[in-house]
Amino acid sequence: MRFESIISKLVGKPIRSLLILTFLVNLPAVFFARGYGMHDDHFGPIEQPWAIINDPKIWETRTTPHAHSIFYPLLHYILFKLLYSFGISDPQEVMFVVRLLHSLYSTITVVYLYKILSLFFDQQLSFRVSLFIPLLWFMPFLSVRNLIEMVCIPPLAIGFYNLLREGNEFKNSFTSAFFFALAFAFRYQTLLITGTIILILLLQKRFSYALNFGFFFLLFAFLLQGSVDMFAWGFPFASFIEYVRYNLTHSGDYTTGPFYRYLLLLVGVFLPPLSIFIIYFFVKDFKQRILLVIPILMFLIFHSIFPNKQERFILPIVPFVFAFGLANFFSYVTRGHIFKSKQALYKSVLLIFWLLNIPLWILFSFNYSKKTRCEALYFLSKQADVRGIYQITGELGPFKPPEFYLNRYGTPILEVENFDSLVNQKLNTNYYNYAIIYGDKELDSLRTRAESVLSKRLVLVQRIEPSLADWILYKLNPRYNKNQTANIYRIE
């Protein structure tokens, strides 16, 4: 059966087909893409509610507002409490449920991108493009992560759909404003998109629509985020105000780069040469989709100018750029405006994309990210005699241990970056009875030094190797990817 005939059958029931396909494509990541990708997709939404459940005083003694929304961690707090009430407390079992729920939630993105595409392109082309989205190499891996930059995408997609579709403007402004407010509660930077939409509506002299949309957005933002902050910190939007203040004063403390950094990133993640066409055709004919293209471009421009340039920051717009750039590109090809006499070249562009995309999709969908950090503590969670743990990192440098996987709140984990600091600290060294040494080449010297300082013998009980993708990333950029082998010792 030819590919086109398969598409024709699936497009007959597009929503169901996309839901099933996205769910199936995400399944490997649900089962195998364990761990966490970055600091912020574990220590905020996972570690924070877990710690508060184990020690409510953390919440009771809070002082200044956090520079992050507690809306998303609050959802995990409720989920964890529910799982614990059913006797599900093993960290890996809990995180399996978390990944599964995020995977199911991510299907909304694909469905609503299809519905938005259908407002501008024919049904078959829209469906064909939508099939690409869950198959894009990084989408399954990121869809099961606890990144607010990914979690805000489904409400953005629903919001854009209700904003752009025809019908009762009052009803559409009400519905779209709610979902843009929900996206804001997850990720504050989406306010740039909402603000640009209101500005465009005003410039188009659609004053009634702009007023309704703006009013309902403020109302729902207050109900979703402002009320939570009032409960937590005593006044509305406290965490948002603190977030703005913190970023204005600490913007240079993190990863920086040239203004074209994100543009190059999009070229890379969409896989050249197809990525060049996607980015070009996303902007081309922008007037026909001005309420979608311009807000997304403003989001990109702001982050390109702002000093702090972490890759995850532009994730909220990535599926939109990919879907609409690819759809417009396919539309031009279908109408014979480009590649009319160069079909072999067109097929080569798509072939290169799939030859690059499929291996990357496999690699990341089955990648246990930060495996050594998570598995080392998970292994120790099964040891009944653990009292205290030394985390020895040597040249690797310090990193925060994911204590959630140890699942023993209050068990001390002492980070030892250099042994001089250990010597100078007046500790009861008899209390700490395990050590995790992260290292490969310097392992023997670190172990020998530890035995000398502690005047005890270290007995190897387990060695945990990094996952394949972690190992590759470490070799490519050891400065930012600290994924060395974890060597677990019992101190005797």
C-alpha positions as CSV (number, residue, x, y, z in Angstrom):
1,M,0.0,0.0,0.0
2,R,1.4,3.4,-1.0
3,F,2.2,6.0,1.6
4,E,-0.3,8.5,0.1
5,S,-3.2,5.9,0.2
6,I,-2.4,5.3,3.9
7,I,-2.5,9.0,4.6
8,S,-5.9,9.2,2.8
9,K,-7.4,6.5,5.0
10,L,-6.0,8.1,8.2
11,V,-7.1,11.6,7.3
12,G,-10.7,10.3,7.4
13,K,-10.5,10.3,11.2
14,P,-7.6,12.8,11.8
15,I,-8.0,13.5,15.5
16,R,-8.2,9.8,16.5
17,S,-5.4,8.9,14.2
18,L,-3.1,11.7,15.6
19,L,-4.0,10.8,19.2
20,I,-3.1,7.1,18.6
21,L,0.0,7.8,16.6
22,T,1.4,10.4,19.1
23,F,0.7,8.0,22.0
24,L,2.4,5.1,20.3
25,V,5.4,7.2,19.3
26,N,5.8,8.5,22.8
27,L,5.6,5.1,24.5
28,P,9.4,4.2,24.2
29,A,10.2,7.5,25.9
30,V,7.6,6.8,28.6
31,F,9.3,3.5,29.4
32,F,12.9,4.2,28.7
33,A,13.6,8.0,28.8
34,R,14.0,8.1,32.5
35,G,15.9,10.6,34.6
36,Y,15.9,14.3,33.8
37,G,17.4,16.4,31.1
38,M,18.2,19.7,32.9
39,H,18.3,21.0,36.4
40,D,14.9,22.8,36.1
41,D,12.9,19.7,35.0
42,H,13.7,17.9,38.2
43,F,14.6,20.1,41.2
44,G,11.6,22.5,40.9
45,P,8.6,20.4,39.9
46,I,9.8,17.1,41.4
47,E,12.2,17.7,44.3
48,Q,10.4,20.7,45.8
49,P,6.9,19.1,46.3
50,W,8.6,15.8,47.4
51,A,10.6,17.7,50.1
52,I,7.5,19.6,51.3
53,I,5.5,16.4,51.7
54,N,8.3,14.9,53.8
55,D,8.9,18.1,55.8
56,P,5.9,20.5,55.8
57,K,8.0,23.0,57.8
58,I,9.7,23.9,54.5
59,W,6.4,25.4,53.4
60,E,5.4,26.8,56.8
61,T,8.6,28.7,57.2
62,R,8.8,30.2,53.7
63,T,9.9,33.9,53.6
64,T,10.6,35.7,50.3
65,P,8.7,34.7,47.2
66,H,10.3,32.2,44.8
67,A,11.3,33.5,41.4
68,H,9.3,30.7,39.8
69,S,5.6,29.9,39.7
70,I,4.5,27.3,42.2
71,F,1.5,26.4,40.1
72,Y,3.2,23.5,38.3
73,P,5.0,22.1,41.4
74,L,1.6,22.3,43.2
75,L,0.1,19.9,40.6
76,H,2.9,17.4,41.3
77,Y,2.4,17.8,45.0
78,I,-1.3,16.8,44.6
79,L,-0.2,13.9,42.3
80,F,2.4,12.6,44.7
81,K,0.0,12.7,47.6
82,L,-2.5,10.8,45.6
83,L,0.1,8.2,44.5
84,Y,1.4,7.8,48.1
85,S,-2.2,7.2,49.3
86,F,-2.4,4.3,46.9
87,G,0.9,2.9,48.2
88,I,3.0,4.0,45.1
89,S,6.1,5.5,46.6
90,D,9.0,3.9,44.7
91,P,10.7,6.8,42.9
92,Q,10.9,5.0,39.6
93,E,7.3,4.0,39.7
94,V,6.2,7.5,40.6
95,M,8.2,8.9,37.7
96,F,6.8,6.4,35.3
97,V,3.3,7.7,36.1
98,V,4.6,11.3,35.7
99,R,6.1,10.5,32.3
100,L,2.9,8.7,31.2
101,L,0.7,11.6,32.2
102,H,3.0,14.1,30.4
103,S,3.0,11.9,27.3
104,L,-0.8,11.8,27.2
105,Y,-0.9,15.6,27.8
106,S,1.5,16.2,25.0
107,T,-1.0,14.7,22.5
108,I,-3.0,17.9,22.8
109,T,-0.2,19.8,21.1
110,V,-0.3,17.6,18.0
111,V,-4.1,17.6,17.8
112,Y,-4.5,21.4,18.1
113,L,-1.6,22.2,15.8
114,Y,-3.5,20.1,13.2
115,K,-6.7,22.1,13.9
116,I,-4.8,25.4,13.6
117,L,-3.1,24.2,10.4
118,S,-6.6,23.3,9.0
119,L,-7.7,26.9,9.3
120,F,-5.1,27.9,6.7
121,F,-4.3,24.8,4.6
122,D,-6.3,21.9,3.2
123,Q,-7.0,18.9,5.5
124,Q,-4.7,16.4,3.9
125,L,-1.7,18.7,3.9
126,S,-2.4,19.7,7.5
127,F,-2.7,16.1,8.6
128,R,0.5,15.2,6.7
129,V,2.5,17.9,8.5
130,S,0.9,17.0,11.8
131,L,2.4,13.5,11.4
132,F,5.8,15.0,11.4
133,I,5.5,16.7,14.8
134,P,5.5,13.6,17.2
135,L,8.1,12.0,14.9
136,L,10.5,15.0,15.2
137,W,13.6,13.5,17.0
138,F,13.5,15.5,20.2
139,M,9.7,15.6,20.7
140,P,9.0,12.3,22.5
141,F,12.0,12.8,24.8
142,L,11.0,16.4,25.7
143,S,7.3,15.5,25.9
144,V,7.8,13.3,29.0
145,R,10.1,15.8,30.7
146,N,9.0,18.1,33.5
147,L,9.9,21.3,31.6
148,I,7.5,24.2,32.0
149,E,8.7,25.3,28.5
150,M,7.1,22.1,27.2
151,V,4.1,22.1,29.5
152,C,3.0,25.5,28.4
153,I,2.7,24.4,24.7
154,P,-0.7,22.6,24.8
155,P,-2.5,25.6,26.3
156,L,-0.7,27.9,23.8
157,A,-2.0,25.7,21.0
158,I,-5.6,25.6,22.3
159,G,-5.4,29.4,22.8
160,F,-4.2,30.1,19.3
161,Y,-6.8,27.8,17.8
162,N,-9.7,29.6,19.6
163,L,-8.1,33.0,18.8
164,L,-7.8,32.3,15.1
165,R,-11.0,30.3,14.3
166,E,-14.1,32.0,13.0
167,G,-17.2,32.2,15.1
168,N,-18.5,34.2,18.1
169,E,-15.7,36.6,19.0
170,F,-16.8,37.0,22.6
171,K,-16.8,33.2,23.1
172,N,-13.5,32.9,21.3
173,S,-11.8,35.7,23.3
174,F,-13.1,34.1,26.5
175,T,-11.8,30.6,25.7
176,S,-8.5,31.7,24.2
177,A,-7.8,34.1,27.1
178,F,-8.2,31.3,29.6
179,F,-5.7,29.0,27.8
180,F,-3.2,31.8,27.3
181,A,-3.5,32.6,31.0
182,L,-2.9,28.9,31.8
183,A,0.2,29.0,29.6
184,F,1.3,32.1,31.6
185,A,0.8,30.3,34.9
186,F,3.2,27.6,33.6
187,R,5.7,29.9,31.9
188,Y,5.8,33.6,32.5
189,Q,7.6,34.5,29.3
190,T,4.5,33.5,27.3
191,L,3.1,36.9,28.3
192,L,5.2,38.3,25.4
193,I,3.0,36.3,23.0
194,T,-0.2,37.4,24.7
195,G,0.9,41.0,24.8
196,T,1.8,41.0,21.1
197,I,-1.6,39.5,20.2
198,I,-3.4,42.4,22.1
199,L,-1.2,45.0,20.3
200,I,-1.9,43.5,16.9
201,L,-5.7,43.4,17.6
202,L,-5.5,47.1,18.5
203,L,-3.5,48.0,15.4
204,Q,-6.1,46.1,13.4
205,K,-8.7,48.3,15.1
206,R,-10.5,45.3,16.5
207,F,-11.0,47.1,19.7
208,S,-13.8,45.1,21.1
209,Y,-11.9,41.8,20.5
210,A,-8.8,43.3,22.1
211,L,-10.6,44.6,25.1
212,N,-12.5,41.3,25.7
213,F,-9.4,39.2,25.2
214,G,-7.2,41.5,27.4
215,F,-9.8,41.6,30.2
216,F,-10.4,37.9,30.3
217,F,-6.7,37.2,30.2
218,L,-6.1,39.4,33.2
219,L,-9.1,37.8,35.0
220,F,-7.9,34.3,34.4
221,A,-4.3,35.1,35.1
222,F,-5.4,36.5,38.5
223,L,-7.5,33.4,39.2
224,L,-4.8,30.9,38.2
225,Q,-1.6,32.6,39.2
226,G,-2.5,35.7,41.3
227,S,-4.6,33.7,43.7
228,V,-1.9,31.0,44.2
229,D,0.6,33.7,44.9
230,M,-1.8,35.4,47.4
231,F,-2.1,32.1,49.2
232,A,1.6,31.4,49.2
233,W,3.2,34.9,49.5
234,G,0.5,37.2,50.7
235,F,0.0,39.3,47.5
236,P,-1.0,38.6,43.9
237,F,1.7,37.9,41.3
238,A,4.4,37.9,43.9
239,S,6.5,35.2,42.2
240,F,6.1,36.9,38.8
241,I,7.3,40.2,40.2
242,E,10.2,38.4,41.9
243,Y,11.0,36.5,38.6
244,V,11.2,39.8,36.7
245,R,13.3,41.4,39.3
246,Y,15.7,38.4,39.5
247,N,16.2,38.2,35.7
248,L,16.8,41.9,35.4
249,T,19.6,41.7,38.0
250,H,21.0,38.3,37.1
251,S,20.6,38.0,33.4
252,G,24.4,37.8,32.8
253,D,25.0,35.0,35.3
254,Y,23.9,32.3,33.0
255,T,24.6,31.0,29.5
256,T,25.0,33.9,27.0
257,G,25.7,34.1,23.3
258,P,25.3,36.1,20.1
259,F,21.8,37.3,19.1
260,Y,21.6,34.7,16.3
261,R,22.2,31.8,18.8
262,Y,18.5,30.7,18.8
263,L,18.3,31.0,15.0
264,L,21.2,28.7,14.6
265,L,19.6,26.4,17.2
266,L,16.4,26.1,15.1
267,V,18.5,25.4,12.0
268,G,20.2,22.6,13.8
269,V,17.2,21.0,15.6
270,F,15.0,21.0,12.5
271,L,17.8,19.3,10.6
272,P,19.3,21.0,7.5
273,P,18.7,21.4,4.7
274,L,15.0,21.1,5.4
275,S,15.3,23.4,8.4
276,I,16.3,26.3,6.1
277,F,13.1,25.9,4.2
278,I,11.0,25.6,7.4
279,I,12.3,28.8,8.9
280,Y,12.0,30.7,5.6
281,F,8.5,29.6,4.9
282,F,7.4,30.2,8.4
283,V,8.0,33.9,7.9
284,K,6.9,34.0,4.2
285,D,3.3,35.1,3.7
286,F,3.2,36.1,7.4
287,K,0.4,38.6,6.8
288,Q,-2.0,35.7,6.2
289,R,-1.2,34.4,9.7
290,I,-0.2,37.6,11.4
291,L,-1.8,36.8,14.8
292,L,0.3,33.7,15.0
293,V,3.6,34.5,13.2
294,I,4.3,37.9,14.7
295,P,3.7,37.0,18.4
296,I,6.0,34.0,17.9
297,L,8.6,36.1,16.2
298,M,8.5,38.7,19.0
299,F,9.1,35.8,21.5
300,L,12.1,34.7,19.5
301,I,13.5,38.3,19.1
302,F,13.1,39.1,22.8
303,H,15.0,35.9,23.8
304,S,17.6,36.6,21.1
305,I,18.3,40.0,22.5
306,F,18.1,39.0,26.2
307,P,21.5,38.0,27.6
308,N,20.4,34.7,29.3
309,K,20.2,32.3,26.4
310,Q,19.5,28.8,27.6
311,E,18.3,26.4,24.8
312,R,15.1,25.4,26.6
313,F,13.9,29.0,26.7
314,I,12.5,29.0,23.1
315,L,10.9,25.5,23.3
316,P,7.4,27.1,23.6
317,I,7.5,28.3,20.0
318,V,9.4,25.4,18.4
319,P,6.4,23.2,17.4
320,F,4.6,26.2,15.9
321,V,7.6,27.3,13.8
322,F,8.2,23.7,12.7
323,A,4.5,23.0,11.8
324,F,3.7,26.2,10.0
325,G,7.1,26.5,8.2
326,L,6.8,22.9,7.0
327,A,3.1,23.3,6.0
328,N,3.8,26.5,4.0
329,F,6.8,24.8,2.3
330,F,4.7,21.7,1.4
331,S,2.0,24.1,0.1
332,Y,4.4,25.8,-2.3
333,V,5.7,22.4,-3.5
334,T,2.2,21.0,-4.0
335,R,1.2,24.1,-6.0
336,G,4.3,23.8,-8.2
337,H,5.8,27.1,-7.1
338,I,9.1,25.5,-6.1
339,F,10.9,22.2,-7.0
340,K,8.5,21.8,-10.0
341,S,11.3,20.6,-12.3
342,K,13.6,19.4,-9.5
343,Q,11.6,16.6,-7.8
344,A,14.8,14.6,-7.3
345,L,16.3,17.4,-5.2
346,Y,13.0,17.8,-3.2
347,K,13.0,14.1,-2.4
348,S,16.6,14.3,-1.4
349,V,15.9,17.1,1.1
350,L,13.2,14.9,2.7
351,L,15.4,11.8,2.6
352,I,18.3,13.6,4.4
353,F,15.8,14.7,7.1
354,W,14.6,11.2,7.8
355,L,18.2,9.7,7.6
356,L,19.2,12.2,10.3
357,N,15.9,12.2,12.3
358,I,15.3,8.5,12.8
359,P,18.6,7.6,14.5
360,L,18.3,10.7,16.7
361,W,14.7,9.8,17.6
362,I,15.8,6.3,18.6
363,L,18.8,7.5,20.6
364,F,16.8,10.1,22.6
365,S,13.6,8.1,23.0
366,F,15.5,5.4,24.7
367,N,17.9,7.6,26.6
368,Y,18.1,7.5,30.4
369,S,19.2,11.1,31.0
370,K,21.5,11.8,34.0
371,K,21.4,8.0,34.6
372,T,24.5,7.9,36.9
373,R,23.1,10.5,39.3
374,C,19.6,9.0,39.5
375,E,20.6,5.3,39.5
376,A,23.4,5.8,42.1
377,L,20.9,7.2,44.6
378,Y,18.2,4.8,43.6
379,F,20.6,1.9,44.2
380,L,21.4,3.3,47.7
381,S,17.6,3.6,48.4
382,K,17.5,-0.2,48.4
383,Q,20.3,-0.5,51.0
384,A,18.9,-0.7,54.5
385,D,22.0,0.5,56.3
386,V,22.5,3.9,54.6
387,R,23.1,6.7,57.1
388,G,25.1,9.3,55.2
389,I,26.6,9.7,51.8
390,Y,29.7,11.5,50.5
391,Q,29.4,12.7,46.9
392,I,32.9,13.0,45.6
393,T,33.1,14.8,42.2
394,G,36.8,15.9,41.8
395,E,37.5,17.7,38.5
396,L,33.9,17.1,37.4
397,G,32.8,19.9,39.7
398,P,29.8,20.1,42.0
399,F,26.2,19.3,41.1
400,K,23.0,19.0,43.1
401,P,22.1,15.4,43.9
402,P,18.6,14.3,43.0
403,E,17.6,13.2,46.5
404,F,14.1,12.2,45.3
405,Y,15.6,9.0,44.0
406,L,17.2,8.2,47.3
407,N,13.7,8.5,48.8
408,R,15.0,8.9,52.3
409,Y,14.3,12.5,53.3
410,G,16.8,13.9,55.8
411,T,19.6,11.4,54.9
412,P,22.7,13.7,54.5
413,I,24.5,13.8,51.2
414,L,27.7,15.8,51.7
415,E,29.2,17.1,48.5
416,V,33.0,16.8,48.4
417,E,34.5,19.0,45.7
418,N,37.9,18.9,47.2
419,F,39.3,17.0,50.2
420,D,40.7,20.1,52.0
421,S,37.2,21.2,52.7
422,L,36.4,17.8,54.1
423,V,39.4,17.9,56.4
424,N,38.5,21.3,57.7
425,Q,34.9,20.4,58.5
426,K,34.4,18.9,61.9
427,L,32.2,16.1,61.0
428,N,31.3,12.8,62.6
429,T,32.9,10.7,59.8
430,N,31.7,7.5,61.4
431,Y,28.1,8.6,60.5
432,Y,28.7,8.6,56.7
433,N,29.0,5.0,55.6
434,Y,28.7,5.3,51.7
435,A,30.5,7.3,49.1
436,I,29.7,7.9,45.5
437,I,32.8,8.8,43.5
438,Y,32.1,10.3,40.0
439,G,35.0,9.9,37.7
440,D,36.9,7.7,35.3
441,K,40.5,8.7,34.8
442,E,40.9,10.2,38.3
443,L,38.9,7.5,40.1
444,D,41.9,5.7,41.7
445,S,43.4,9.0,43.0
446,L,40.1,10.1,44.4
447,R,39.5,6.8,46.1
448,T,43.0,6.7,47.6
449,R,42.7,10.3,48.8
450,A,39.3,9.6,50.4
451,E,40.7,6.5,52.2
452,S,43.6,8.6,53.5
453,V,41.5,11.5,54.7
454,L,38.8,9.3,56.3
455,S,41.3,6.7,57.6
456,K,38.8,4.0,56.4
457,R,38.6,1.5,53.6
458,L,36.3,2.0,50.6
459,V,34.8,-1.2,49.2
460,L,33.2,-1.0,45.7
461,V,29.6,-2.3,45.7
462,Q,28.3,-1.0,42.4
463,R,29.4,0.8,39.3
464,I,26.9,2.7,37.1
465,E,27.8,3.7,33.6
466,P,26.2,6.7,31.8
467,S,23.6,6.1,29.1
468,L,24.8,6.2,25.5
469,A,23.4,9.7,24.8
470,D,24.8,11.0,28.1
471,W,28.2,9.6,27.2
472,I,28.2,11.1,23.7
473,L,27.1,14.5,25.1
474,Y,29.9,14.3,27.7
475,K,32.5,13.6,25.1
476,L,31.3,16.3,22.8
477,N,31.2,19.0,25.5
478,P,32.6,17.8,28.9
479,R,32.4,21.3,30.3
480,Y,28.6,21.4,30.4
481,N,27.7,17.7,30.4
482,K,28.9,16.1,33.6
483,N,28.0,12.5,32.9
484,Q,30.8,10.4,34.2
485,T,30.6,6.9,35.8
486,A,29.2,6.6,39.3
487,N,31.2,4.4,41.6
488,I,29.5,3.4,44.8
489,Y,31.6,2.4,47.8
490,R,30.7,1.2,51.3
491,I,32.9,2.9,53.9
492,E,34.4,0.3,56.3
